Amino acid sequence: MSKDSSLKLDGIEDGALVAVAMSGGVDSSVTAALMVEAGYQVVGITLQLYDHGQMVNKKGACCAGQDIYDARTVADRFGFPHYVLDYENVFRQGVIDDFVESYLQGETPVPCIRCNQRVKFKDLLATARDLNAKALITGHYVRRIEGETNPELHQAIDPNRDQSYFLFTTTQEQLDYLRFPLGGMPKLETREHARRLGLSVADKPDSQDICFVPSGGYASVVEKYRPGALDPGEIVHMDGRVLGQHTGIINYTIGQRRGLGISSADPLFVVQLDPEARRVIVGPHAALAKPTIWVREVNWLCDKTIFESGLKASVKIRSTQDPIPATIYQRGPHLAEVLFETPEYGVANGQACVFFDGTQVLGGGWITSAPV
């Protein structure tokens, strides 16, 4: 099999041992195959995140039955070792429990980011190092570019596949060790590689939902782990009027208009969730406007001192939106204040806010209430 010099890894010598994170999907499968083709010694690692029997045929679930089989099939096809590590308890504690608690607090969590932060990059990196691999390779659509002083994290060239929003928690130390071969190619090219390489997963669909909520019914997941999460309460107008009853605040999100089950002469939106009083608070669209937000647990991927006096940059508060102009201020070691150029609407605590300078990820954190 010929070597593909275009996919040589920065700073990794020819023939070196590298570990590839394999979820069983087309992206990680192509990544592993291309590393073999480029002449590296490959070892594949898959984290089993669910009970094997429960998830074997569950559509949309990754890192379980069928996906583990698909990853192993690729490893057998290209002749490299493949390890499956049981991380069900770690995933439950670090991702699912956090997801549930966040919803109970009236927040809008992003569990895929927590999974990368607390499970995949944390433990996969440790395992790769234990195997004496020179790098951990993943199939994420994001680019690692050598900067003047340190490697930088950049958006993928394919804007429709870019995953930089979900990787803002990557630390500088982790970025030194990680490589992302697919960040420089469009998804269509990845599929073409899969067919060229004869991979059985070439036409496997991408997962769309939260992996442990493949049906999209997150409320039932929260109720399963925290009975009582769907207890009823009041829907209250900002002016104090009780307008109706709800069937659990976890069924509502900031900015929601449809499905409130109340009548009003003017359009009303969910503007606040009060979990302690079990109240859903509604008001006019103007009440959703946020000129400023606070961001906690900030991971800085650049010199954070440049934010002390405010830095004009751009931010994303949703994975699907284009970056919007804002000024970012460092207010503490891991705290930032973000001033939007124009107010944003439907901003919820628990969402991620990621900072950009062009394509470069400068850092990011979690939207929170103003510090007292």
Buried (B, 14 or more C-beta within 10 A) or exposed (E): EEBBEEBBBEEBEEEBBBBBBBBBBBBBBBBBBBBBBBBBBBBBBBBBBBEEEEBBEBEBBBBBBBBBEBBBBBBEBBEBEBBBEEBBEBBBEBBBBBBBBBBBBBBBBBBBBBBBBBBBBBBBBEBBEEBEBBBBBBBBBBBBEEEEEEBBBBBBBBEEBBBBBBBBBBBBEBBEBBBBBBBBBBBEEBBBBBEEBEBBBBEBEEBEBBBBBBEEEBBEBBBEBBEEBBEEBBBBBEEEEEBBEBEBBBBBBBBBEEEBEBEEEEEBBBBBBBBEEBBBBBBBBEBBBBEBBBBBBBBBBBEBEBBEEBBEBBBBBBBEEEBBEBBBBBBEEBBBBBBBEEEBBBBBBBBBBBBBBEBBBBBBBBBBEEEE
